[in-house]
């Protein structure tokens, strides 16, 4: 299996729907047109492909100069734990190494915490950082 990466945001709606549903992010697939527009309007999208199959995606928003926010990292269940998400994160971190603030929010779970810490992120419950969020 050879995974290829693409920065092309023109991803078919059916492929996005399959990926987001596979990881049970149903809030995104309630309105597929909004999801597709969110992808197009993102600062950066890097997708991972096995042939014609979309197997993973990372989506970045922000200004690309002072801040980036990693909005989504998704990997099809059948492709998880193969290093694909790490490759996606490392590509983003390399491309935006000049950006001081690199932010993401995610749910708490031991494996999730290990993944982000392994990739150089520090939890806001440590050190001098504080995080706030408002969800409507």
N, CA, C and O atoms as CSV, one atom per row, in Angstrom:
chain,resi,resn,atom,element,x,y,z
A,1,UNK,N,N,0.852,-1.177,0.000
A,1,UNK,CA,C,0.000,0.000,0.000
A,1,UNK,C,C,0.895,1.236,0.000
A,1,UNK,O,O,1.753,1.404,0.867
A,2,UNK,N,N,0.676,2.084,-0.980
A,2,UNK,CA,C,1.414,3.351,-1.037
A,2,UNK,C,C,0.427,4.494,-0.864
A,2,UNK,O,O,-0.465,4.699,-1.687
A,3,UNK,N,N,0.606,5.236,0.229
A,3,UNK,CA,C,-0.247,6.393,0.503
A,3,UNK,C,C,0.368,7.603,-0.186
A,3,UNK,O,O,1.560,7.876,-0.043
A,4,UNK,N,N,-0.460,8.322,-0.933
A,4,UNK,CA,C,-0.025,9.554,-1.592
A,4,UNK,C,C,-0.766,10.723,-0.964
A,4,UNK,O,O,-1.921,10.603,-0.553
A,5,UNK,N,N,-0.080,11.853,-0.900
A,5,UNK,CA,C,-0.647,13.048,-0.277
A,5,UNK,C,C,-0.943,14.096,-1.338
A,5,UNK,O,O,-0.240,14.200,-2.343
A,6,UNK,N,N,-2.000,14.873,-1.097
A,6,UNK,CA,C,-2.422,15.907,-2.039
A,6,UNK,C,C,-2.821,17.166,-1.276
A,6,UNK,O,O,-3.352,17.101,-0.167
A,7,UNK,N,N,-2.555,18.310,-1.895
A,7,UNK,CA,C,-3.005,19.595,-1.325
A,7,UNK,C,C,-4.191,20.149,-2.107
A,7,UNK,O,O,-4.576,21.301,-1.907
A,8,UNK,N,N,-4.761,19.368,-2.971
A,8,UNK,CA,C,-5.905,19.782,-3.782
A,8,UNK,C,C,-7.168,19.749,-2.917
A,8,UNK,O,O,-7.519,18.711,-2.354
A,9,UNK,N,N,-7.839,20.885,-2.821
A,9,UNK,CA,C,-9.068,20.970,-2.015
A,9,UNK,C,C,-10.298,20.441,-2.750
A,9,UNK,O,O,-11.359,20.294,-2.142
A,10,UNK,N,N,-10.177,20.155,-4.034
A,10,UNK,CA,C,-11.320,19.670,-4.816
A,10,UNK,C,C,-11.518,18.176,-4.551
A,10,UNK,O,O,-11.133,17.326,-5.354
A,11,UNK,N,N,-12.122,17.887,-3.418
A,11,UNK,CA,C,-12.398,16.508,-3.011
A,11,UNK,C,C,-13.888,16.265,-3.189
A,11,UNK,O,O,-14.714,17.072,-2.763
A,12,UNK,N,N,-14.217,15.164,-3.813
A,12,UNK,CA,C,-15.628,14.861,-4.074
A,12,UNK,C,C,-16.404,14.762,-2.759
A,12,UNK,O,O,-15.920,14.241,-1.754
A,13,UNK,N,N,-17.613,15.279,-2.815
A,13,UNK,CA,C,-18.489,15.299,-1.651
A,13,UNK,C,C,-18.705,13.906,-1.061
A,13,UNK,O,O,-18.723,13.743,0.159
A,14,UNK,N,N,-18.866,12.914,-1.918
A,14,UNK,CA,C,-19.098,11.540,-1.445
A,14,UNK,C,C,-17.888,11.034,-0.663
A,14,UNK,O,O,-18.037,10.293,0.309
A,15,UNK,N,N,-16.697,11.433,-1.087
A,15,UNK,CA,C,-15.485,10.990,-0.398
A,15,UNK,C,C,-15.373,11.651,0.974
A,15,UNK,O,O,-15.008,11.002,1.953
A,16,UNK,N,N,-15.687,12.939,1.039
A,16,UNK,CA,C,-15.702,13.626,2.333
A,16,UNK,C,C,-16.727,13.004,3.266
A,16,UNK,O,O,-16.444,12.753,4.438
A,17,UNK,N,N,-17.903,12.761,2.747
A,17,UNK,CA,C,-18.981,12.176,3.557
A,17,UNK,C,C,-18.555,10.822,4.123
A,17,UNK,O,O,-18.774,10.547,5.303
A,18,UNK,N,N,-17.957,9.989,3.300
A,18,UNK,CA,C,-17.527,8.658,3.759
A,18,UNK,C,C,-16.497,8.774,4.874
A,18,UNK,O,O,-16.591,8.069,5.878
A,19,UNK,N,N,-15.508,9.660,4.709
A,19,UNK,CA,C,-14.456,9.817,5.713
A,19,UNK,C,C,-15.020,10.349,7.026
A,19,UNK,O,O,-14.758,9.781,8.086
A,20,UNK,N,N,-15.788,11.429,6.966
A,20,UNK,CA,C,-16.328,12.029,8.189
A,20,UNK,C,C,-17.311,11.093,8.889
A,20,UNK,O,O,-17.336,11.040,10.119
A,21,UNK,N,N,-18.117,10.359,8.133
A,21,UNK,CA,C,-19.040,9.401,8.753
A,21,UNK,C,C,-18.298,8.223,9.357
A,21,UNK,O,O,-18.697,7.710,10.403
A,22,UNK,N,N,-17.215,7.785,8.710
A,22,UNK,CA,C,-16.459,6.635,9.203
A,22,UNK,C,C,-15.890,6.900,10.596
A,22,UNK,O,O,-15.820,5.993,11.425
A,23,UNK,N,N,-15.486,8.142,10.851
A,23,UNK,CA,C,-14.954,8.480,12.177
A,23,UNK,C,C,-16.036,9.053,13.096
A,23,UNK,O,O,-15.748,9.545,14.187
A,24,UNK,N,N,-17.278,8.978,12.634
A,24,UNK,CA,C,-18.469,9.352,13.403
A,24,UNK,C,C,-18.527,10.840,13.733
A,24,UNK,O,O,-18.986,11.230,14.807
A,25,UNK,N,N,-18.058,11.662,12.803
A,25,UNK,CA,C,-18.174,13.111,12.945
A,25,UNK,C,C,-19.426,13.563,12.193
A,25,UNK,O,O,-19.347,14.315,11.221
A,26,UNK,N,N,-20.568,13.095,12.656
A,26,UNK,CA,C,-21.831,13.308,11.962
A,26,UNK,C,C,-22.268,14.766,11.933
A,26,UNK,O,O,-23.023,15.162,11.045
A,27,UNK,N,N,-21.810,15.569,12.882
A,27,UNK,CA,C,-22.186,16.987,12.883
A,27,UNK,C,C,-21.744,17.653,11.583
A,27,UNK,O,O,-22.399,18.578,11.103
A,28,UNK,N,N,-20.646,17.189,11.020
A,28,UNK,CA,C,-20.146,17.755,9.767
A,28,UNK,C,C,-20.961,17.302,8.563
A,28,UNK,O,O,-21.099,18.048,7.594
A,29,UNK,N,N,-21.497,16.095,8.613
A,29,UNK,CA,C,-22.181,15.547,7.434
A,29,UNK,C,C,-23.680,15.828,7.432
A,29,UNK,O,O,-24.389,15.381,6.530
A,30,UNK,N,N,-24.173,16.563,8.433
A,30,UNK,CA,C,-25.581,16.967,8.425
A,30,UNK,C,C,-25.859,17.938,7.284
A,30,UNK,O,O,-26.960,17.963,6.733
A,31,UNK,N,N,-24.858,18.735,6.935
A,31,UNK,CA,C,-24.983,19.680,5.825
A,31,UNK,C,C,-23.719,19.572,4.975
A,31,UNK,O,O,-22.726,20.255,5.225
A,32,UNK,N,N,-23.775,18.709,3.977
A,32,UNK,CA,C,-22.602,18.411,3.167
A,32,UNK,C,C,-22.114,19.611,2.366
A,32,UNK,O,O,-20.915,19.742,2.119
A,33,UNK,N,N,-23.027,20.488,1.958
A,33,UNK,CA,C,-22.613,21.687,1.222
A,33,UNK,C,C,-21.749,22.585,2.104
A,33,UNK,O,O,-20.761,23.153,1.637
A,34,UNK,N,N,-22.119,22.712,3.369
A,34,UNK,CA,C,-21.328,23.512,4.306
A,34,UNK,C,C,-19.956,22.860,4.507
A,34,UNK,O,O,-18.941,23.555,4.542
A,35,UNK,N,N,-19.922,21.535,4.639
A,35,UNK,CA,C,-18.649,20.828,4.788
A,35,UNK,C,C,-17.741,21.087,3.593
A,35,UNK,O,O,-16.559,21.386,3.759
A,36,UNK,N,N,-18.290,20.974,2.399
A,36,UNK,CA,C,-17.471,21.186,1.207
A,36,UNK,C,C,-16.970,22.638,1.130
A,36,UNK,O,O,-15.820,22.874,0.760
A,37,UNK,N,N,-17.813,23.596,1.473
A,37,UNK,CA,C,-17.390,24.993,1.491
A,37,UNK,C,C,-16.313,25.221,2.557
A,37,UNK,O,O,-15.367,25.976,2.333
A,38,UNK,N,N,-16.457,24.576,3.707
A,38,UNK,CA,C,-15.452,24.704,4.770
A,38,UNK,C,C,-14.097,24.195,4.276
A,38,UNK,O,O,-13.061,24.793,4.567
A,39,UNK,N,N,-14.109,23.104,3.537
A,39,UNK,CA,C,-12.865,22.564,2.978
A,39,UNK,C,C,-12.264,23.567,1.998
A,39,UNK,O,O,-11.080,23.889,2.090
A,40,UNK,N,N,-13.068,24.063,1.066
A,40,UNK,CA,C,-12.574,25.029,0.075
A,40,UNK,C,C,-12.020,26.295,0.721
A,40,UNK,O,O,-11.028,26.851,0.250
A,41,UNK,N,N,-12.659,26.752,1.800
A,41,UNK,CA,C,-12.266,28.019,2.413
A,41,UNK,C,C,-11.165,27.875,3.465
A,41,UNK,O,O,-10.744,28.867,4.059
A,42,UNK,N,N,-10.704,26.663,3.695
A,42,UNK,CA,C,-9.629,26.439,4.653
A,42,UNK,C,C,-8.319,27.005,4.128
A,42,UNK,O,O,-8.105,27.093,2.919
A,43,UNK,N,N,-7.458,27.382,5.041
A,43,UNK,CA,C,-6.125,27.846,4.679
A,43,UNK,C,C,-5.353,26.729,3.974
A,43,UNK,O,O,-4.656,26.971,2.988
A,44,UNK,N,N,-5.484,25.517,4.485
A,44,UNK,CA,C,-4.723,24.377,3.961
A,44,UNK,C,C,-5.512,23.106,4.180
A,44,UNK,O,O,-6.119,22.916,5.234
A,45,UNK,N,N,-5.504,22.247,3.197
A,45,UNK,CA,C,-6.057,20.900,3.321
A,45,UNK,C,C,-5.043,19.947,2.708
A,45,UNK,O,O,-4.634,20.110,1.558
A,46,UNK,N,N,-4.651,18.969,3.476
A,46,UNK,CA,C,-3.788,17.915,2.949
A,46,UNK,C,C,-4.564,16.619,3.118
A,46,UNK,O,O,-5.019,16.294,4.215
A,47,UNK,N,N,-4.709,15.893,2.040
A,47,UNK,CA,C,-5.437,14.630,2.083
A,47,UNK,C,C,-4.488,13.481,1.774
A,47,UNK,O,O,-3.470,13.665,1.106
A,48,UNK,N,N,-4.826,12.310,2.260
A,48,UNK,CA,C,-4.041,11.094,2.034
A,48,UNK,C,C,-4.906,10.114,1.247
A,48,UNK,O,O,-6.089,9.936,1.539
A,49,UNK,N,N,-4.303,9.491,0.257
A,49,UNK,CA,C,-5.033,8.642,-0.678
A,49,UNK,C,C,-4.364,7.287,-0.855
A,49,UNK,O,O,-3.140,7.185,-0.934
A,50,UNK,N,N,-5.185,6.262,-0.913
A,50,UNK,CA,C,-4.750,4.934,-1.335
A,50,UNK,C,C,-5.455,4.699,-2.663
A,50,UNK,O,O,-6.611,4.276,-2.691
A,51,UNK,N,N,-4.766,4.969,-3.750
A,51,UNK,CA,C,-5.399,4.945,-5.060
A,51,UNK,C,C,-6.415,6.064,-5.145
A,51,UNK,O,O,-6.072,7.232,-4.962
A,52,UNK,N,N,-7.673,5.715,-5.424
A,52,UNK,CA,C,-8.755,6.699,-5.506
A,52,UNK,C,C,-9.520,6.848,-4.193
A,52,UNK,O,O,-10.502,7.589,-4.130
A,53,UNK,N,N,-9.084,6.160,-3.156
A,53,UNK,CA,C,-9.797,6.191,-1.877
A,53,UNK,C,C,-9.186,7.249,-0.952
A,53,UNK,O,O,-7.991,7.221,-0.658
A,54,UNK,N,N,-10.028,8.176,-0.503
A,54,UNK,CA,C,-9.628,9.161,0.497
A,54,UNK,C,C,-9.544,8.447,1.839
A,54,UNK,O,O,-10.551,7.960,2.353
A,55,UNK,N,N,-8.333,8.384,2.409
A,55,UNK,CA,C,-8.159,7.641,3.654
A,55,UNK,C,C,-7.906,8.543,4.857
A,55,UNK,O,O,-8.065,8.115,6.000
A,56,UNK,N,N,-7.507,9.801,4.601
A,56,UNK,CA,C,-7.231,10.702,5.720
A,56,UNK,C,C,-7.201,12.141,5.224
A,56,UNK,O,O,-7.060,12.412,4.031
A,57,UNK,N,N,-7.339,13.057,6.188
A,57,UNK,CA,C,-7.369,14.476,5.840
A,57,UNK,C,C,-6.995,15.293,7.067
A,57,UNK,O,O,-7.358,14.954,8.193
A,58,UNK,N,N,-6.258,16.381,6.826
A,58,UNK,CA,C,-6.010,17.379,7.855
A,58,UNK,C,C,-6.436,18.721,7.270
A,58,UNK,O,O,-6.161,19.029,6.110
A,59,UNK,N,N,-7.114,19.511,8.100
A,59,UNK,CA,C,-7.637,20.805,7.629
A,59,UNK,C,C,-7.167,21.880,8.584
A,59,UNK,O,O,-7.299,21.755,9.802
A,60,UNK,N,N,-6.605,22.958,8.004
A,60,UNK,CA,C,-6.023,24.047,8.780
A,60,UNK,C,C,-6.733,25.351,8.430
A,60,UNK,O,O,-6.969,25.643,7.257
A,61,UNK,N,N,-7.070,26.131,9.452
A,61,UNK,CA,C,-7.623,27.463,9.262
A,61,UNK,C,C,-6.704,28.451,9.965
A,61,UNK,O,O,-5.895,28.062,10.808
A,62,UNK,N,N,-6.825,29.716,9.623
A,62,UNK,CA,C,-6.004,30.744,10.242
A,62,UNK,C,C,-5.444,31.687,9.197
A,62,UNK,O,O,-5.850,31.653,8.035
A,63,UNK,N,N,-4.502,32.538,9.619
A,63,UNK,CA,C,-3.919,33.480,8.678
A,63,UNK,C,C,-2.615,32.980,8.069
A,63,UNK,O,O,-2.128,33.557,7.097
A,64,UNK,N,N,-2.046,31.922,8.621
A,64,UNK,CA,C,-0.828,31.351,8.072
A,64,UNK,C,C,0.424,32.152,8.387
A,64,UNK,O,O,1.519,31.776,7.969
A,65,UNK,N,N,0.279,33.245,9.115
A,65,UNK,CA,C,1.416,34.116,9.448
A,65,UNK,C,C,1.671,34.176,10.951
A,65,UNK,O,O,2.805,34.028,11.406
A,66,UNK,N,N,0.601,34.394,11.713
A,66,UNK,CA,C,0.743,34.493,13.162
A,66,UNK,C,C,0.056,33.348,13.897
A,66,UNK,O,O,0.400,33.042,15.038
A,67,UNK,N,N,-0.919,32.714,13.238
A,67,UNK,CA,C,-1.645,31.627,13.887
A,67,UNK,C,C,-2.189,30.650,12.847
A,67,UNK,O,O,-2.652,31.036,11.773
A,68,UNK,N,N,-2.116,29.388,13.207
A,68,UNK,CA,C,-2.864,28.368,12.472
A,68,UNK,C,C,-3.642,27.558,13.506
A,68,UNK,O,O,-3.221,27.399,14.651
A,69,UNK,N,N,-4.760,27.065,13.071
A,69,UNK,CA,C,-5.613,26.243,13.909
A,69,UNK,C,C,-5.878,24.957,13.146
A,69,UNK,O,O,-6.463,24.975,12.063
A,70,UNK,N,N,-5.446,23.851,13.715
A,70,UNK,CA,C,-5.714,22.560,13.084
A,70,UNK,C,C,-7.141,22.185,13.447
A,70,UNK,O,O,-7.437,21.819,14.585
A,71,UNK,N,N,-8.011,22.283,12.464
A,71,UNK,CA,C,-9.437,22.084,12.678
A,71,UNK,C,C,-9.805,20.603,12.689
A,71,UNK,O,O,-10.514,20.144,13.585
A,72,UNK,N,N,-9.330,19.865,11.705
A,72,UNK,CA,C,-9.714,18.457,11.578
A,72,UNK,C,C,-8.502,17.601,11.269
A,72,UNK,O,O,-7.657,17.973,10.455
A,73,UNK,N,N,-8.425,16.464,11.917
A,73,UNK,CA,C,-7.523,15.384,11.514
A,73,UNK,C,C,-8.373,14.122,11.561
A,73,UNK,O,O,-8.852,13.721,12.621
A,74,UNK,N,N,-8.553,13.502,10.401
A,74,UNK,CA,C,-9.382,12.308,10.319
A,74,UNK,C,C,-8.639,11.226,9.548
A,74,UNK,O,O,-7.978,11.511,8.550
A,75,UNK,N,N,-8.748,9.994,10.010
A,75,UNK,CA,C,-8.186,8.844,9.309
A,75,UNK,C,C,-9.246,7.747,9.344
A,75,UNK,O,O,-9.779,7.419,10.404
A,76,UNK,N,N,-9.546,7.180,8.169
A,76,UNK,CA,C,-10.479,6.056,8.135
A,76,UNK,C,C,-10.060,5.017,9.172
A,76,UNK,O,O,-8.869,4.764,9.353
A,77,UNK,N,N,-11.028,4.420,9.847
A,77,UNK,CA,C,-10.732,3.433,10.881
A,77,UNK,C,C,-9.805,2.328,10.384
A,77,UNK,O,O,-8.913,1.896,11.114
A,78,UNK,N,N,-10.006,1.871,9.165
A,78,UNK,CA,C,-9.201,0.775,8.609
A,78,UNK,C,C,-7.740,1.169,8.393
A,78,UNK,O,O,-6.891,0.298,8.202
A,79,UNK,N,N,-7.436,2.466,8.421
A,79,UNK,CA,C,-6.081,2.954,8.168
A,79,UNK,C,C,-5.436,3.577,9.403
A,79,UNK,O,O,-4.327,4.103,9.317
A,80,UNK,N,N,-6.113,3.527,10.547
A,80,UNK,CA,C,-5.562,4.145,11.749
A,80,UNK,C,C,-4.384,3.335,12.283
A,80,UNK,O,O,-4.241,2.145,12.000
A,81,UNK,N,N,-3.547,4.016,13.063
A,81,UNK,CA,C,-2.355,3.416,13.680
A,81,UNK,C,C,-1.331,2.933,12.661
A,81,UNK,O,O,-0.622,1.953,12.891
A,82,UNK,N,N,-1.263,3.635,11.529
A,82,UNK,CA,C,-0.260,3.331,10.504
A,82,UNK,C,C,0.660,4.523,10.253
A,82,UNK,O,O,1.460,4.496,9.318
A,83,UNK,N,N,0.558,5.566,11.075
A,83,UNK,CA,C,1.431,6.719,10.947
A,83,UNK,C,C,0.949,7.786,9.982
A,83,UNK,O,O,1.656,8.768,9.753
A,84,UNK,N,N,-0.229,7.621,9.414
A,84,UNK,CA,C,-0.731,8.586,8.428
A,84,UNK,C,C,-1.031,9.933,9.087
A,84,UNK,O,O,-0.668,10.977,8.545
A,85,UNK,N,N,-1.683,9.922,10.237
A,85,UNK,CA,C,-2.003,11.180,10.928
A,85,UNK,C,C,-0.717,11.904,11.321
A,85,UNK,O,O,-0.639,13.127,11.202
A,86,UNK,N,N,0.278,11.176,11.780
A,86,UNK,CA,C,1.558,11.796,12.129
A,86,UNK,C,C,2.183,12.456,10.908
A,86,UNK,O,O,2.702,13.568,11.006
A,87,UNK,N,N,2.141,11.795,9.773
A,87,UNK,CA,C,2.687,12.385,8.550
A,87,UNK,C,C,1.945,13.670,8.192
A,87,UNK,O,O,2.566,14.659,7.803
A,88,UNK,N,N,0.631,13.657,8.321
A,88,UNK,CA,C,-0.157,14.855,8.013
A,88,UNK,C,C,0.211,16.007,8.951
A,88,UNK,O,O,0.429,17.130,8.497
A,89,UNK,N,N,0.280,15.734,10.253
A,89,UNK,CA,C,0.619,16.768,11.225
A,89,UNK,C,C,2.018,17.302,10.946
A,89,UNK,O,O,2.231,18.514,10.979
A,90,UNK,N,N,2.961,16.430,10.674
A,90,UNK,CA,C,4.341,16.871,10.428
A,90,UNK,C,C,4.438,17.725,9.167
A,90,UNK,O,O,5.219,18.676,9.125
A,91,UNK,N,N,3.660,17.401,8.147
A,91,UNK,CA,C,3.647,18.234,6.941
A,91,UNK,C,C,3.142,19.639,7.263
A,91,UNK,O,O,3.700,20.625,6.782
A,92,UNK,N,N,2.094,19.732,8.069
A,92,UNK,CA,C,1.551,21.040,8.453
A,92,UNK,C,C,2.568,21.802,9.299
A,92,UNK,O,O,2.817,22.982,9.054
A,93,UNK,N,N,3.155,21.137,10.291
A,93,UNK,CA,C,4.110,21.811,11.165
A,93,UNK,C,C,5.337,22.289,10.389
A,93,UNK,O,O,5.870,23.361,10.677
A,94,UNK,N,N,5.781,21.521,9.429
A,94,UNK,CA,C,6.927,21.942,8.615
A,94,UNK,C,C,6.570,23.141,7.746
A,94,UNK,O,O,7.328,24.107,7.661
A,95,UNK,N,N,5.415,23.070,7.107
A,95,UNK,CA,C,5.012,24.163,6.218
A,95,UNK,C,C,4.808,25.475,6.975
A,95,UNK,O,O,5.088,26.551,6.446
A,96,UNK,N,N,4.318,25.385,8.220
A,96,UNK,CA,C,4.023,26.582,9.014
A,96,UNK,C,C,4.978,26.718,10.198
A,96,UNK,O,O,4.582,27.219,11.250
A,97,UNK,N,N,6.221,26.284,10.044
A,97,UNK,CA,C,7.180,26.348,11.144
A,97,UNK,C,C,7.460,27.784,11.575
A,97,UNK,O,O,7.862,28.010,12.717
A,98,UNK,N,N,7.261,28.748,10.701
A,98,UNK,CA,C,7.475,30.160,11.019
A,98,UNK,C,C,6.339,30.768,11.840
A,98,UNK,O,O,6.481,31.874,12.362
A,99,UNK,N,N,5.232,30.069,11.958
A,99,UNK,CA,C,4.056,30.569,12.686
A,99,UNK,C,C,4.222,30.253,14.171
A,99,UNK,O,O,4.484,29.111,14.547
A,100,UNK,N,N,4.066,31.270,15.004
A,100,UNK,CA,C,4.284,31.116,16.450
A,100,UNK,C,C,3.187,30.303,17.136
A,100,UNK,O,O,3.485,29.437,17.959
A,101,UNK,N,N,1.919,30.573,16.807
A,101,UNK,CA,C,0.807,29.898,17.483
A,101,UNK,C,C,0.213,28.809,16.588
A,101,UNK,O,O,-0.293,29.075,15.497
A,102,UNK,N,N,0.295,27.588,17.085
A,102,UNK,CA,C,-0.313,26.445,16.402
A,102,UNK,C,C,-1.275,25.819,17.414
A,102,UNK,O,O,-0.849,25.299,18.445
A,103,UNK,N,N,-2.559,25.871,17.113
A,103,UNK,CA,C,-3.596,25.553,18.088
A,103,UNK,C,C,-4.491,24.431,17.567
A,103,UNK,O,O,-4.704,24.297,16.362
A,104,UNK,N,N,-5.006,23.633,18.491
A,104,UNK,CA,C,-6.070,22.688,18.160
A,104,UNK,C,C,-6.828,22.349,19.427
A,104,UNK,O,O,-6.293,22.432,20.532
A,105,UNK,N,N,-8.059,21.971,19.252
A,105,UNK,CA,C,-8.886,21.463,20.351
A,105,UNK,C,C,-9.295,20.050,19.995
A,105,UNK,O,O,-9.562,19.750,18.831
A,106,UNK,N,N,-9.346,19.180,20.991
A,106,UNK,CA,C,-9.782,17.808,20.751
A,106,UNK,C,C,-10.352,17.242,22.037
A,106,UNK,O,O,-10.200,17.830,23.108
A,107,UNK,N,N,-10.997,16.117,21.926
A,107,UNK,CA,C,-11.553,15.487,23.116
A,107,UNK,C,C,-10.438,14.802,23.898
A,107,UNK,O,O,-9.426,14.388,23.333
A,108,UNK,N,N,-10.643,14.691,25.203
A,108,UNK,CA,C,-9.645,14.078,26.075
A,108,UNK,C,C,-9.739,12.556,25.991
A,108,UNK,O,O,-10.806,11.969,26.171
A,109,UNK,N,N,-8.611,11.944,25.717
A,109,UNK,CA,C,-8.475,10.490,25.743
A,109,UNK,C,C,-6.977,10.205,25.819
A,109,UNK,O,O,-6.191,10.933,25.215
A,110,UNK,N,N,-6.562,9.166,26.545
A,110,UNK,CA,C,-5.125,8.901,26.703
A,110,UNK,C,C,-4.369,8.769,25.374
A,110,UNK,O,O,-3.273,9.313,25.235
A,111,UNK,N,N,-4.932,8.063,24.414
A,111,UNK,CA,C,-4.231,7.885,23.138
A,111,UNK,C,C,-4.166,9.194,22.356
A,111,UNK,O,O,-3.185,9.450,21.657
A,112,UNK,N,N,-5.204,10.025,22.469
A,112,UNK,CA,C,-5.223,11.320,21.797
A,112,UNK,C,C,-4.151,12.228,22.406
A,112,UNK,O,O,-3.397,12.878,21.682
A,113,UNK,N,N,-4.090,12.266,23.715
A,113,UNK,CA,C,-3.089,13.083,24.414
A,113,UNK,C,C,-1.680,12.653,23.994
A,113,UNK,O,O,-0.849,13.500,23.667
A,114,UNK,N,N,-1.409,11.364,24.001
A,114,UNK,CA,C,-0.081,10.867,23.603
A,114,UNK,C,C,0.258,11.267,22.176
A,114,UNK,O,O,1.388,11.662,21.888
A,115,UNK,N,N,-0.725,11.164,21.278
A,115,UNK,CA,C,-0.488,11.495,19.876
A,115,UNK,C,C,-0.038,12.950,19.725
A,115,UNK,O,O,0.967,13.219,19.067
A,116,UNK,N,N,-0.761,13.876,20.320
A,116,UNK,CA,C,-0.429,15.286,20.160
A,116,UNK,C,C,0.861,15.654,20.889
A,116,UNK,O,O,1.655,16.439,20.370
A,117,UNK,N,N,1.083,15.106,22.074
A,117,UNK,CA,C,2.324,15.379,22.785
A,117,UNK,C,C,3.515,14.830,22.005
A,117,UNK,O,O,4.568,15.464,21.956
A,118,UNK,N,N,3.355,13.658,21.397
A,118,UNK,CA,C,4.410,13.071,20.574
A,118,UNK,C,C,4.752,13.981,19.391
A,118,UNK,O,O,5.885,13.988,18.910
A,119,UNK,N,N,3.768,14.742,18.933
A,119,UNK,CA,C,3.962,15.645,17.799
A,119,UNK,C,C,4.292,17.072,18.231
A,119,UNK,O,O,4.213,17.999,17.425
A,120,UNK,N,N,4.660,17.250,19.492
A,120,UNK,CA,C,5.171,18.534,19.951
A,120,UNK,C,C,4.159,19.498,20.533
A,120,UNK,O,O,4.517,20.631,20.858
A,121,UNK,N,N,2.917,19.091,20.676
A,121,UNK,CA,C,1.903,19.968,21.261
A,121,UNK,C,C,1.921,19.826,22.784
A,121,UNK,O,O,2.241,18.765,23.318
A,122,UNK,N,N,1.574,20.908,23.466
A,122,UNK,CA,C,1.503,20.911,24.913
A,122,UNK,C,C,0.063,21.163,25.335
A,122,UNK,O,O,-0.594,22.069,24.824
A,123,UNK,N,N,-0.414,20.368,26.255
A,123,UNK,CA,C,-1.779,20.524,26.746
A,123,UNK,C,C,-1.921,21.833,27.508
A,123,UNK,O,O,-1.008,22.247,28.222
A,124,UNK,N,N,-3.060,22.474,27.354
A,124,UNK,CA,C,-3.315,23.748,28.047
A,124,UNK,C,C,-3.513,23.556,29.538
A,124,UNK,O,O,-3.584,24.544,30.269
A,125,UNK,N,N,-3.607,22.325,30.019
A,125,UNK,CA,C,-3.712,22.120,31.462
A,125,UNK,C,C,-2.325,22.029,32.110
A,125,UNK,O,O,-2.204,21.713,33.294
A,126,UNK,N,N,-1.284,22.309,31.322
A,126,UNK,CA,C,0.089,22.329,31.822
A,126,UNK,C,C,0.694,23.692,31.508
A,126,UNK,O,O,0.277,24.358,30.560
A,127,UNK,N,N,1.655,24.097,32.285
A,127,UNK,CA,C,2.375,25.332,31.981
A,127,UNK,C,C,1.513,26.570,32.178
A,127,UNK,O,O,0.620,26.597,33.025
A,128,UNK,N,N,1.799,27.598,31.375
A,128,UNK,CA,C,1.150,28.900,31.549
A,128,UNK,C,C,0.031,29.148,30.549
A,128,UNK,O,O,-0.461,30.272,30.453
A,129,UNK,N,N,-0.380,28.141,29.810
A,129,UNK,CA,C,-1.424,28.315,28.806
A,129,UNK,C,C,-2.808,28.126,29.416
A,129,UNK,O,O,-2.983,27.378,30.378
A,130,UNK,N,N,-3.773,28.807,28.846
A,130,UNK,CA,C,-5.159,28.619,29.218
A,130,UNK,C,C,-5.964,28.576,27.928
A,130,UNK,O,O,-5.622,29.256,26.961
A,131,UNK,N,N,-7.006,27.802,27.904
A,131,UNK,CA,C,-7.837,27.696,26.693
A,131,UNK,C,C,-9.277,28.010,27.077
A,131,UNK,O,O,-9.747,27.658,28.159
A,132,UNK,N,N,-9.954,28.676,26.165
A,132,UNK,CA,C,-11.374,28.956,26.312
A,132,UNK,C,C,-12.045,28.582,25.018
A,132,UNK,O,O,-11.448,28.704,23.948
A,133,UNK,N,N,-13.273,28.130,25.098
A,133,UNK,CA,C,-14.038,27.798,23.899
A,133,UNK,C,C,-15.487,28.156,24.142
A,133,UNK,O,O,-15.978,28.088,25.269
A,134,UNK,N,N,-16.170,28.541,23.072
A,134,UNK,CA,C,-17.601,28.813,23.116
A,134,UNK,C,C,-18.223,28.102,21.948
A,134,UNK,O,O,-17.866,28.362,20.799
A,135,UNK,N,N,-19.133,27.225,22.216
A,135,UNK,CA,C,-19.795,26.451,21.177
A,135,UNK,C,C,-21.275,26.816,21.142
A,135,UNK,O,O,-21.944,26.799,22.176
A,136,UNK,N,N,-21.784,27.141,19.972
A,136,UNK,CA,C,-23.203,27.470,19.838
A,136,UNK,C,C,-23.946,26.353,19.151
A,136,UNK,O,O,-25.156,26.449,18.948
